[in-house]
Amino acid sequence: MKFGRFGHQGRVFFGAVEGDQVTELEGPIFENHKITSKKHALSTLKTLVPCMPPNFYCAGLNYAAHIEWANRRTGGNRKAPEKADIGYRSNNALIATGEAIVIPADSVGPVEFEGELVAVIGKKARNLSEKDALSCVLGYTLGNDVSERGWQKQDRTLWRAKNCDTFKPMGPFIVTGLDPMKLTVSIRVNGKPAAEYGTDKMLFSAQHYISRISKYMTLQPGDVVWLGTDGATEPDLKDGDTVEIAQKDIGVLRNPVTRAKA
Amino acid sequence: MKFGRFGHQGRVFFGAVEGDQVTELEGPIFENHKITSKKHALSTLKTLVPCMPPNFYCAGLNYAAHIEWANRRTGGNRKAPEKADIGYRSNNALIATGEAIVIPADSVGPVEFEGELVAVIGKKARNLSEKDALSCVLGYTLGNDVSERGWQKQDRTLWRAKNCDTFKPMGPFIVTGLDPMKLTVSIRVNGKPAAEYGTDKMLFSAQHYISRISKYMTLQPGDVVWLGTDGATEPDLKDGDTVEIAQKDIGVLRNPVTRAKA
């Protein structure tokens, strides 16, 4: 199944997507929703962020080639983390596919993409084993963990570097039935391939992260776990660019880039 | 005004608190709510977390005496931050007054309180000057930024140290019309005074934090900004303790402490 959240004539609803057609659902996708008889052409709807997470978890440094590339680029010496310690992002930054990533006027740059697979939690869960961890997952979507590298270096926390308004594109849809460890995520800037990686290269698996979080935290329907990015995150994003994160089953998360005027 | 969120016979509603009486409101306190004619004795209601924040901001290291104390205790050498860089906490950890702080079975400890003043945002805001920053604030409540110091030291992030389920008591009520820079916050453990400080000692004022956040992030109704703690955060919290964070206008945020069985 492919689920989305949509806006139409002032209403917001979840829908099931098949090709270019969307069937309206009654109720949230996380509960016992009903399939209605209302159908729409996808092109007539505004595709929204697929869910607004109660808790917004992310894996940092979850692929070796990304850590190596970042060390080469910054002259740093970060090692792969020894444990799957999770981080947080904030809902203010979420935007849907099609909406603009706005680089703040005072950004020192560079601003870079990070294309990520995102697990969307479907039901309340606590203390899951790795074996059972994916049982709480409804499906998977894509995220772009847009990062202001200057602020990432300067600031004591990642607040501006990662959480400026518009810095967290997520979508377009949530797809069920995927194996999160066997997907290929592709990133394009202005239509040109920029990066591509297999999720089989995760340092800590989706199962491990979700199990570990659930040892201390109750996972809630709609919570998201962003699973990290691999490889280089160049070229830098600039005013006028378009960045796409793509996976063949989930689709394309496509966002134009603009720069705010001072 | 003093606002709270309450549960009663399966319903959840906001209410205005006067003494021991609660008047039910229709709609959320952040919008044009209506005052209804339904009144309850406060003691007949379950007091809930006063709001579930869309974004959960916090100030780290915002009082000099707390930094000095932490350095003495840990043999560290942290300096006061040069800028008001904000951090995040997560909603899974929120509990109401009266609910138990549960120390995980595998906690290495110590587990400590941090009594904090919390600004609750009342309306959407962006790019506020310091002078206008408090115009978006509905009122103030109290928070206990419960911290597992062993994990705070061991882990790469603060996820377990600060965000385990039940580690973020918040409440009891939201009070309007207070000056956030002129309040006294008192902490008691098992009824005995443990710490007390004046919010006039903040390194970066509430105005400064809120203005700075709003330069990059759209503040939303219900967002919370936890403003840091001062001084020592001893004695450690142990199974069977009760910890109270108090301010004379807002009231007392009181939570028992238990330890999970392995």
HADDOCK unambig.tbl for C-alpha pairs under 7 A between the chains (distance, minus, plus):
assign (segid A and resid 54 and name CA) (segid B and resid 91 and name CA) 6.63 0.50 0.50
assign (segid A and resid 55 and name CA) (segid B and resid 90 and name CA) 5.98 0.50 0.50
assign (segid A and resid 55 and name CA) (segid B and resid 91 and name CA) 6.16 0.50 0.50
assign (segid A and resid 55 and name CA) (segid B and resid 92 and name CA) 6.84 0.50 0.50
assign (segid A and resid 85 and name CA) (segid B and resid 155 and name CA) 6.54 0.50 0.50
assign (segid A and resid 85 and name CA) (segid B and resid 156 and name CA) 6.20 0.50 0.50
assign (segid A and resid 85 and name CA) (segid B and resid 157 and name CA) 6.15 0.50 0.50
assign (segid A and resid 85 and name CA) (segid B and resid 159 and name CA) 6.90 0.50 0.50
assign (segid A and resid 86 and name CA) (segid B and resid 157 and name CA) 6.68 0.50 0.50
assign (segid A and resid 86 and name CA) (segid B and resid 159 and name CA) 6.06 0.50 0.50
assign (segid A and resid 87 and name CA) (segid B and resid 157 and name CA) 6.39 0.50 0.50
assign (segid A and resid 87 and name CA) (segid B and resid 159 and name CA) 6.47 0.50 0.50
assign (segid A and resid 88 and name CA) (segid B and resid 88 and name CA) 6.91 0.50 0.50
assign (segid A and resid 90 and name CA) (segid B and resid 55 and name CA) 5.97 0.50 0.50
assign (segid A and resid 91 and name CA) (segid B and resid 54 and name CA) 6.61 0.50 0.50
assign (segid A and resid 91 and name CA) (segid B and resid 55 and name CA) 6.15 0.50 0.50
assign (segid A and resid 92 and name CA) (segid B and resid 55 and name CA) 6.82 0.50 0.50
assign (segid A and resid 92 and name CA) (segid B and resid 217 and name CA) 6.50 0.50 0.50
assign (segid A and resid 92 and name CA) (segid B and resid 218 and name CA) 6.40 0.50 0.50
assign (segid A and resid 155 and name CA) (segid B and resid 85 and name CA) 6.54 0.50 0.50
assign (segid A and resid 156 and name CA) (segid B and resid 85 and name CA) 6.20 0.50 0.50
assign (segid A and resid 157 and name CA) (segid B and resid 85 and name CA) 6.14 0.50 0.50
assign (segid A and resid 157 and name CA) (segid B and resid 86 and name CA) 6.67 0.50 0.50
assign (segid A and resid 157 and name CA) (segid B and resid 87 and name CA) 6.39 0.50 0.50
assign (segid A and resid 159 and name CA) (segid B and resid 85 and name CA) 6.89 0.50 0.50
assign (segid A and resid 159 and name CA) (segid B and resid 86 and name CA) 6.05 0.50 0.50
assign (segid A and resid 159 and name CA) (segid B and resid 87 and name CA) 6.47 0.50 0.50
assign (segid A and resid 160 and name CA) (segid B and resid 216 and name CA) 6.87 0.50 0.50
assign (segid A and resid 164 and name CA) (segid B and resid 216 and name CA) 5.16 0.50 0.50
assign (segid A and resid 164 and name CA) (segid B and resid 217 and name CA) 5.55 0.50 0.50
assign (segid A and resid 165 and name CA) (segid B and resid 216 and name CA) 6.30 0.50 0.50
assign (segid A and resid 165 and name CA) (segid B and resid 217 and name CA) 5.13 0.50 0.50
assign (segid A and resid 165 and name CA) (segid B and resid 218 and name CA) 6.71 0.50 0.50
assign (segid A and resid 216 and name CA) (segid B and resid 160 and name CA) 6.87 0.50 0.50
assign (segid A and resid 216 and name CA) (segid B and resid 164 and name CA) 5.16 0.50 0.50
assign (segid A and resid 216 and name CA) (segid B and resid 165 and name CA) 6.30 0.50 0.50
assign (segid A and resid 217 and name CA) (segid B and resid 92 and name CA) 6.51 0.50 0.50
assign (segid A and resid 217 and name CA) (segid B and resid 164 and name CA) 5.55 0.50 0.50
assign (segid A and resid 217 and name CA) (segid B and resid 165 and name CA) 5.13 0.50 0.50
assign (segid A and resid 218 and name CA) (segid B and resid 92 and name CA) 6.41 0.50 0.50
assign (segid A and resid 218 and name CA) (segid B and resid 165 and name CA) 6.71 0.50 0.50
